[in-house]
Amino acid sequence: MAQAAKPRPKHAPAKNAPQANKDQLLSFYRSMLLIRRFEERAGQLYGMGLIGGFCHLYIGQEAVAAGVQSAKQPDDQVITGYRDHGHMLAAGIDPKAVMAELTGRAAGVARGKGGSMHMFSVANQFYGGHGIVGAWVSLGTGLALANRYRGNKAVAFVYFGDGAANQGQVYESFNMAELWRLPVVYIIENNQYAMGTSIERASSETHLYRRGASFNIPGREVDGMDVLAVRQATLEAAEHARSGKGPIILEMKTYRYRGHSMSDPGKYRTREEIDEVRKHRDPIDHVEELLRSRGMANDAALKAIDAEVRRIVADAAEFARTAPEPDPSELYHDVYAEPAA
């Protein structure tokens, strides 16, 4: 069984901890809280039968998406796997469009065709949402190759998990990325369990940031439950890739509170393990502690943010429940690309 994350003493920042001002901390707090409340409501809608298929919630991992997104430049791309709702919200995509996609409505961000696992928004430089484990790592490496050809200084941020880290195409991508010095940051969201298998049972090398060593790709382990640590590490990694030094790996040590998907009973770990992480390592609580301890926000201010976020999520859920379904003719759209005239 995976070892639970070690407790973080209250109000005890790590040595040389990254700093942030009031506006930045409040922005992180709101962004992570939006993801948390959205995913909680998505779980409820799934239980009501309004969301079909698979549904993978991001609860507990909010600091990774929020921190990485804060370091992203407008032309940088993001690509990820099937646990993608949080990434879309962090990218600033309308919660109504994300929730409507979950319920298969025409107003969804992918017009109801993608559902939970296959969301997409080129306008937001978000390239999915992919269901085949590890397959998108090659696609993300391709985005970085396109950036190099164009000379646009953009960076591709390619997320994948500890389970996908054992897939062969990941290492083919690593090799090509380093050979061609592609501007790509590989972000491994190590939430300790690949579906129901702990990392110790599935990986001979459990320090996943070392996985690029045989390709001469540098790596770094990051506290994925600390949004400021995530942001700082991502800024440094993006500069490495953007400056022509090639790929880099960030292993975000994080934790999911819910099952792998909504159908996962989670019998492979104890309730005590989950509660220990919630009590001592919760990413939202950590930012709340910083705001309180630095006198940047009081109870009233934090409750107001929570109330605002809950209203946004409630409106998104109602919109997703009542919006029209796609016309059946949509089945025949986007099947083939139209030839150029």
N, C-alpha and C positions, 0 to 999 in steps of 0.2 A: 504494500500500500504506500502511496506517495506520502512524503513527509509534509505536514502542514507548514505554511509559512510562519516564520518566527515572529513573535509579538513585537510591535513597535511601541516603545514607551510613549505615553502621552506627552505631547509638546516637546519631544526631544528630537530635533532635526539631526540628520546624519552629518558627519563631518564634511565641510565644504558643500553643504546642501544648496541646490539652486534656489535663487530668490525670485520673488514675484511681487508686483505691486497690488494694490487693492483691486483695481479694475481687472487685472489678469486673474486673480484668485476668484473673484466673483463670476467671471466668465467661465472659468473651469468648473466652478460649483454648479452653475446653471446648466452647462452642457452635459455634465455627468448625471445630474439629477433628471434631466430630460430623458436621457437614455434609460435610466433606471425605471422611471415612472412609465415610460412608453412600453418597455419590455414587460413590466408587470401587467399592464393592460392587455398587451398582446397575448400573454399567457391566459388571461381571463377569456378573451375572445376565442382562443383556440379551444378552451374547455367548453364553450358554448356552441361549438361547431361552426363558427363563422370563418375560421381559418382552416384550410384543408392541407393535406400533405404533411411534410415535415416542418418543424419550426424550432429553430435553435436560438435560444435567448442569450443575451450578452451580459446578464446581470453578474456583477462582480468584476468585470474586465473593463469598466468604463474609462479608467485612467489611460489605457493604451490608446484607444481611438481618439480621445480628446487631446491627449498630449502630442501625438503624432500630427494630428490635423493642425494644431497650433503652430507647428514648425514648417508646414507645407507652404510652398509658394503657389500662386494661382495657376501656373502652367504645369505643375507637377501632377503626376497621375497616381491613383490609388487602385489597387486590385486586391481582392480578398476571396475567401471561401464562402461557405454557406451560412456562417454566423455573421451576417452582414448588416442587420438593421442598425446597430450602434454606429457602424462606420458611416452609414448614409446620413444619420442624424448629425453626427459630428461634422460632416461635410457641409452642413447647412441646408440640406434638402428638406422641403416642407414636410412636417410630420403627417399631414393629411395625405400627401401623395404616397408616403411610405406605408402608412396604415392601410390605405386603399389598395395598394399592391398586395398586401398580405391577404386581403379579403377578395382578391381577384376582380377588382372593379376597373372600369374603363379609365377612371381618373387616377389610377395608380401610376407610379413613376415609370413603369414599363408597360403601361396600358393593360394591366391585369394579366400579362402573359408570363411574368417571371415568378410571381409568388414570393414566398419567404426566402428561397435559396438562390434566386437568380435575378436580383435587382441590378439596375444599370442606369447610368445617367452620364452621357458624354458631356453634357453641358456643365456638369460639376466635376469633370475629369475623374469620374468613378466608373471603372470598367468591370464591375461585378465583384461579387455574387456568382460563385461557381460551385457546382455540386460534386464534381469528380475530384476526389481527394488528391491534392497536390498538382493537378493538371494546370491550374492557373499560374503556377510559378513560372512555367515556360512562357505563358502569354505575357506575364509581367516583364519578363526578361526581354521579350520582343518589343514591348513599349519602350524600354530603355535603349534598345538597338535603334528604334526609330528616332529617339531623341538624339542619339549620337550622329546619325545621318543628317538630321536637320540642323545640328549645331545650335539648338535652342536653349541649352543650359538647364533643361528640365530634368527632374529626377523621378524615377518610378519607385513608389513605395509598395512593396510586395509582401502582403501578410500571409502567413500560414501557421499552422499549429504544430504541437509536438508530435501528433500522429502523422501529419503530412511530411514531417521532417525525415521520415524513414522511406519516402518514396523515391524511386530511382530517377525520375525525371527532374527532381530537385537538384541532384548532383550533376546531371548533364547541363542544367541551366547554370549552376555555379561555374563549371568549367568554361563554358562559352563566355559568361559574363566577365570572368577574370582575363581570359585570353584577349578579349576585345576591349577591356577596360570600360565596361558599360556603366552608365550612371544609374545604379540601382541600389536601393536599401532593402535588404531582406529582413523582415520583421517576424520573428518567431514568437507567437503568443503561446507561451508554455504555461497552460493552465493545469498542468500536472497529470491530466488524464486524456488519453486518446479514446474517445467513446467511453468504454468502461475499463480500460487497461491503464494502470499507472505507468509512468514513464520508466520506472525502475524495472518493470517486467518486460518492456518492449525495446529498450534502447541500451546498447552496451556502453555508449558514451552519453551520459545524461546531461552533460554541460553542452547544451546545443549551440552555444555561441562558438564552440570550437569546431563545428562541423565543416567549416570552410578551410581548415588549416591545410589540408592536402592540396588545395587549389590556390594557396597563398592569399586567401581572403581573410582580412582581419575581422574579429568579432568582439562583442562586448556584452556582458550580462547586466541587465537593468532591472531595478525594482519597478515592475509593472503595476504595482498598487499605489505608486507615488506619481501623480501627474506631472509634478515639476521635474522629477528625475527623468521621466519619459521625454518630456519636451526638450530638456537639455541634451540628452543623448541623441535625440533625433536631429536637432540642429547641427550637432557636430558630425553626425553620420552623413547628413545631407550635404554638408560642405565638403566632406571627403569625396563623395560621389560626384558632386557638381564641379569640383576642381580638376577632374580628369584622373583621379587616383583609382577609379574602378569601384567595384561593389564592396559592400560591407554588410555584416550581419549584426543585428541587435536581437538578443534573446530577452524578451519581456517576461519576467517571472510573475505570473498572475494567477488567478483562481476563479473558476466559475462556481456560483452558488447553486445553480439549478442543474438538472440533468443534462447530458449531452444534447438531447432533444426533448421535446415534450413527452415522448413515449418512454423515456429512460427513468426507471424507478430509483436509480442511484444506489443500489445495494452494495456496491464495491467500496464504499467509504462510509465512515460513521457520521452521525449527526454531530457528535462532539468535535470532529475535525472541522466541519463546516462552521460551526458556531465559534470556534477558536479564531478562525480567519475573520469572520464577520466582526467579532468583538475587538480584535487588535489590529487588523490590517485593512479595513474597509476603505476604499479610495475616496469615497465621498465624505466619510467621517473625518478622514485625515485633513482634507481641505477645510472642512467646517472648523476643526480644531485650530488650524492656522488663522482663519479669519477671526475667531473668537479671541485667541491668545494675543493677537496683534491689535485688538481693538478696532478691527475693520468692519465688523458686522455684529449686530446683537440679535436676540431672539426674534424681534419683530421683523427685521430685515430678512432673515433667513426664512421665516414663515411666509413672508410675502413672496419670495422667490418660489417656494414650494407650491404655494397656492396658484401662482401664475402658471407654473409648469403643469400642475394638475388640470387646470382649465384647458391648456393647449392640448393635452393628451385626451381629455374627455371630448373636446371638439373633434379631434382627429378620429376617435373611435366612432362617434356618431356619424361623421361624414363617411367613414369606411363602411358603416352598416347600411346606410341609405343611398349611397351613390349608385348610379346605374351600372349594370353588368355590361361587358363588351358585347357589341353586336356580333352575331355568329360569323359574319363576313370577315371579321378580324382574323379568323383562322387562316385565311389565304394571303394576308399581308405579311410582309417582311420574311417571306419564305425564300425568295431569291432576290438578288440585287438586280436592279434594272440596268441594262447595258447602257453605256454612255452613247449619246447621240453622235 
